[in-house]
Structure formats: structure tokens, C-alpha cells
Amino acid sequence: MTIRAVLLDLGDTLISGNITSGDTETIWEEVYCTLINPCHDSSIPSLPTIRAAIKEHVHNQMAQVWKYKIEKEQDALEMYNIAFAATGFEVDTCFIHRVLELEHKLLYRHLVRVGPTVFSTLQLLRERGYLLGLCSNFCNLTEVVYESLREVKLLEQFDQTAVSCEVGWRKPSPRIYAAICERLAVAPEECLFVGDRLIEDVKGPQEYGMRAILTHEFRQEDPTPEIQPFAVITRLDQLLAQLEE
């Protein structure tokens, strides 16, 4: 069947960022001074205390989600509520929303970079008549996700999106692939999926009926005898030649 839609992962496919612990610490220092404790109130938990709670209740939990390929998306708001409560600092959902919004605004403005051939490749794909879909695991508040995509000028590049925090399911759940297909009004057999992860971006899409291409541009997972992509590319613009085959 003819390919009508190209579906792309986000992290390490369209964007990258060699983000160190020092980088995130700098961002959180600004979040802390701007929103959490702008008046240097000694009754508010210290930044290291808050960061330790977030690591325990958010980052460690998400590490398990990735490790065990848990398909049900986690509730970011609930995890951060638990983290702040663990420090003895009671906050409301509006406050957490503002914290996550500022954190990701700073992250995407200063540390995240769109791949060098992304915009030109997406433009050429559109000119050739392909529908473009974004399908990504992104555990956060939906509004924060879309604002982050706007920050790097990616949101407007796509006809439709399906992010896990909005759909409620993570790749490799067939439900998230179904969501993007339904939004684009295409059959799985009409889709080519491009991403950097063997399970989420190759095996999952293939089992749903799509073709899949593995990208090694920012992150490298080698194909296995059991999981073989249609092709492996090292730059996104190499996708164009694969579509001509």
C-alpha cells in the first residue's frame, strides 16, 4: 500500500540535548528563585530537598516506566503533588502547572535543539504530499507539552499529534498508534514511522501494521534478529531517499 503519512517520534529523533545534571540544576535554580521561593523564605524547603523529592517520586518512577515498557501513562500532576508533599510544602495544582511550564520553557529555550535537517525535511515531505504526524511519549501536562513544541517551532509543522499524556497510553501501546492514525484518517499500512527506539518506534509500529525506520542521528540502538526496521538512517534528510524506494 502507498505511504500517505509519515509519523515521527520527538526526543532523539527531531530534537536533542546533551543535558547534564549541571544544566538541569541551573534551570531549577531559576525555577526555585522565580516561583518557589522568590522571597527567600526559610520556612520553604531548600532546592536540594525539593530536587531530591522530585528524583524519588518522579524521575525514579519514570525510569521504571521506561525500563519495563509500562504502557499506561503516569499522571505527572499527581507525581509532582506527591513529591512536593513529601517535602512538607503544600502546593496546589495551579502552582505545579506554573513550575512545570517554566521548567520546560527554560529547558526548550536554552538546552533543547532541533536537528539540523528537521525543518527542511518536513517541508519537503509536505511538498511531496505526505501527511505529517507526531507520536511521542511525553509525561507532563498536555498544555506544557504543546507549549514546549511551540517554543522550538515544531508544533505547526504537523497535521496532527498524539502525545502520551494526552492519549493516556505510551508507545508501544497500540492505542497511541491508533490515536495518531485516527486523527490523520489513515490506515496503519499507509504510515511510515520514524524514531530512535527499537521497541517504541520499530517493533510497536510494525506490530500495528506500519513500516518503521530507525534513526541513529542522536541515539543508537542496533537492530536485533527479532526487530528489523525497514531501514536505518543517520540523518533525518536520508528519509527522503527511503521513501523513493
C-alpha positions as CSV (number, residue, x, y, z in Angstrom):
1,M,0.0,0.0,0.0
2,T,1.2,3.5,-0.8
3,I,2.6,5.5,2.1
4,R,0.4,8.6,2.8
5,A,1.6,9.6,6.2
6,V,5.0,10.0,7.9
7,L,4.8,9.7,11.7
8,L,7.7,10.9,13.8
9,D,8.9,10.5,17.4
10,L,10.1,13.6,19.2
11,G,13.1,13.1,21.5
12,D,16.4,12.0,19.9
13,T,14.5,11.9,16.5
14,L,13.6,15.6,15.9
15,I,15.2,17.2,18.9
16,S,18.3,16.5,21.0
17,G,20.1,18.0,24.0
18,N,23.2,16.8,25.8
19,I,21.7,17.8,29.1
20,T,24.0,17.4,32.1
21,S,23.0,17.4,35.8
22,G,24.6,20.8,36.0
23,D,22.3,22.1,33.2
24,T,19.2,20.9,35.0
25,E,20.5,22.3,38.3
26,T,20.9,25.7,36.7
27,I,17.3,25.6,35.3
28,W,15.9,24.5,38.7
29,E,17.8,27.3,40.5
30,E,15.9,29.7,38.3
31,V,12.6,28.0,38.8
32,Y,13.2,28.0,42.6
33,C,14.2,31.6,42.8
34,T,11.5,32.8,40.4
35,L,8.5,30.8,41.5
36,I,9.1,28.5,44.5
37,N,10.9,30.8,46.9
38,P,11.4,34.3,45.5
39,C,11.3,35.9,48.9
40,H,14.0,33.6,50.4
41,D,11.5,32.3,53.0
42,S,13.4,30.0,55.4
43,S,10.2,28.0,56.0
44,I,10.1,26.8,52.4
45,P,12.1,23.6,51.8
46,S,15.5,24.1,50.2
47,L,16.1,23.5,46.5
48,P,18.2,20.3,47.2
49,T,15.3,19.0,49.3
50,I,12.8,19.6,46.6
51,R,15.1,18.2,43.9
52,A,15.6,15.0,46.0
53,A,11.9,14.5,46.4
54,I,11.3,15.0,42.6
55,K,14.0,12.5,41.9
56,E,12.4,9.9,44.2
57,H,8.8,10.4,43.3
58,V,9.0,11.5,39.6
59,H,12.3,10.6,38.0
60,N,12.7,7.2,39.6
61,Q,9.1,6.2,38.8
62,M,9.6,7.3,35.2
63,A,12.8,5.3,35.0
64,Q,10.8,2.2,35.9
65,V,8.2,3.1,33.3
66,W,10.8,3.2,30.6
67,K,12.6,0.1,31.9
68,Y,9.5,-2.1,32.0
69,K,7.8,-0.6,29.0
70,I,4.7,0.3,31.1
71,E,2.1,1.4,28.6
72,K,-0.3,3.3,30.8
73,E,0.9,6.8,31.1
74,Q,1.6,8.2,34.5
75,D,-0.2,11.2,36.0
76,A,2.5,13.9,36.0
77,L,0.5,16.2,38.2
78,E,-0.1,13.5,40.8
79,M,3.6,12.6,40.9
80,Y,4.7,16.2,41.4
81,N,2.0,16.7,44.0
82,I,3.4,13.7,45.9
83,A,6.9,15.0,45.5
84,F,6.1,18.4,46.9
85,A,4.0,17.0,49.7
86,A,6.9,14.7,50.7
87,T,8.9,17.9,51.5
88,G,6.2,19.3,53.7
89,F,5.5,22.0,51.2
90,E,1.8,22.0,50.3
91,V,1.0,23.4,46.9
92,D,-2.0,23.5,44.6
93,T,-2.3,22.2,41.0
94,C,-2.0,25.7,39.6
95,F,1.3,26.2,41.2
96,I,2.7,22.9,39.9
97,H,1.4,23.8,36.5
98,R,3.4,27.1,36.6
99,V,6.5,25.2,37.9
100,L,6.4,22.7,35.0
101,E,5.6,25.4,32.5
102,L,8.7,27.5,33.5
103,E,11.0,24.4,33.8
104,H,10.2,23.3,30.2
105,K,10.2,26.8,28.8
106,L,13.8,27.2,30.1
107,L,14.7,23.7,29.0
108,Y,13.5,24.1,25.5
109,R,14.7,27.6,25.1
110,H,18.3,27.0,26.3
111,L,19.2,23.3,26.0
112,V,17.0,21.5,23.5
113,R,18.0,21.8,19.9
114,V,16.1,20.8,16.8
115,G,18.1,18.6,14.4
116,P,19.9,20.3,11.6
117,T,17.8,18.8,8.8
118,V,14.4,18.6,10.5
119,F,12.7,21.7,9.1
120,S,13.9,21.3,5.6
121,T,13.0,17.6,5.6
122,L,9.5,18.2,7.0
123,Q,9.0,20.9,4.3
124,L,10.0,18.6,1.5
125,L,7.7,15.8,2.9
126,R,4.8,18.2,2.9
127,E,5.6,19.4,-0.6
128,R,5.5,15.8,-1.7
129,G,2.1,15.4,-0.3
130,Y,2.7,13.4,2.8
131,L,0.6,13.9,5.9
132,L,2.8,14.6,9.0
133,G,2.1,13.2,12.4
134,L,4.0,13.5,15.7
135,C,3.7,10.5,18.1
136,S,5.7,10.8,21.3
137,N,5.9,9.5,24.8
138,F,5.9,12.7,26.9
139,C,4.9,12.5,30.5
140,N,3.9,16.0,31.5
141,L,0.8,18.3,31.4
142,T,-0.6,18.4,27.9
143,E,-0.6,22.2,27.8
144,V,3.1,22.2,28.8
145,V,3.9,19.7,26.1
146,Y,2.3,21.8,23.4
147,E,3.9,25.0,24.6
148,S,7.3,23.3,24.6
149,L,6.7,22.3,20.9
150,R,5.7,25.8,20.1
151,E,8.9,27.1,21.7
152,V,11.0,25.2,19.2
153,K,8.6,25.9,16.3
154,L,7.7,22.2,15.8
155,L,4.0,22.2,16.6
156,E,3.0,24.0,13.5
157,Q,4.9,21.5,11.3
158,F,2.5,18.7,11.9
159,D,-1.0,18.0,10.7
160,Q,-1.8,16.0,13.9
161,T,-0.2,15.0,17.1
162,A,-0.6,12.2,19.6
163,V,1.4,12.6,22.8
164,S,1.1,10.0,25.6
165,C,0.0,12.4,28.4
166,E,-3.0,13.4,26.2
167,V,-3.9,10.0,24.9
168,G,-3.3,8.2,28.2
169,W,-1.2,5.5,26.7
170,R,2.5,5.2,25.9
171,K,4.3,3.6,23.0
172,P,4.4,0.6,22.4
173,S,0.7,0.5,23.3
174,P,-1.3,0.1,20.0
175,R,-3.7,2.7,21.4
176,I,-1.4,5.6,20.8
177,Y,-0.6,4.4,17.3
178,A,-4.3,4.1,16.7
179,A,-4.9,7.6,18.0
180,I,-2.5,9.2,15.5
181,C,-3.9,7.1,12.6
182,E,-7.4,8.1,13.5
183,R,-6.5,11.8,13.7
184,L,-4.9,11.7,10.3
185,A,-7.6,9.5,8.9
186,V,-5.1,6.9,7.5
187,A,-4.7,3.2,7.8
188,P,-1.6,1.8,9.6
189,E,-0.5,0.3,6.3
190,E,-0.4,3.8,4.9
191,C,2.1,5.0,7.5
192,L,5.8,5.1,7.9
193,F,7.1,5.5,11.5
194,V,10.4,7.1,12.2
195,G,12.1,7.0,15.7
196,D,15.2,6.1,17.7
197,R,13.9,3.3,19.9
198,L,13.6,-0.3,18.8
199,I,10.6,-1.2,20.9
200,E,8.6,2.0,20.8
201,D,9.4,3.2,17.3
202,V,10.1,0.0,15.3
203,K,8.5,-3.1,16.9
204,G,5.4,-1.4,18.2
205,P,4.6,0.3,14.9
206,Q,5.4,-2.8,12.9
207,E,3.1,-4.9,15.1
208,Y,0.4,-2.3,14.5
209,G,0.8,-2.7,10.7
210,M,3.2,0.2,9.9
211,R,6.6,0.3,8.3
212,A,9.3,1.7,10.5
213,I,12.6,3.4,10.1
214,L,15.2,3.6,12.9
215,T,17.2,6.7,13.3
216,H,20.8,6.8,14.7
217,E,21.2,10.5,14.5
218,F,21.2,11.3,18.2
219,R,20.9,7.9,19.9
220,Q,21.9,4.4,18.7
221,E,20.1,1.2,19.3
222,D,21.2,-1.6,17.0
223,P,18.6,-3.8,15.3
224,T,18.3,-7.3,16.5
225,P,17.4,-10.5,14.6
226,E,13.9,-10.2,16.0
227,I,13.4,-6.5,15.4
228,Q,14.4,-5.3,11.9
229,P,13.5,-1.8,10.7
230,F,12.8,-1.1,7.1
231,A,16.0,1.0,7.1
232,V,18.4,2.7,9.4
233,I,19.2,6.4,8.8
234,T,21.8,8.6,10.4
235,R,20.3,12.0,9.4
236,L,16.6,12.8,9.1
237,D,17.0,14.0,5.5
238,Q,18.0,10.5,4.5
239,L,14.4,9.6,5.0
240,L,13.5,11.2,1.6
241,A,15.6,8.6,-0.3
242,Q,14.0,5.8,1.6
243,L,10.5,7.0,0.6
244,E,11.5,6.8,-3.0
245,E,12.4,3.1,-2.9
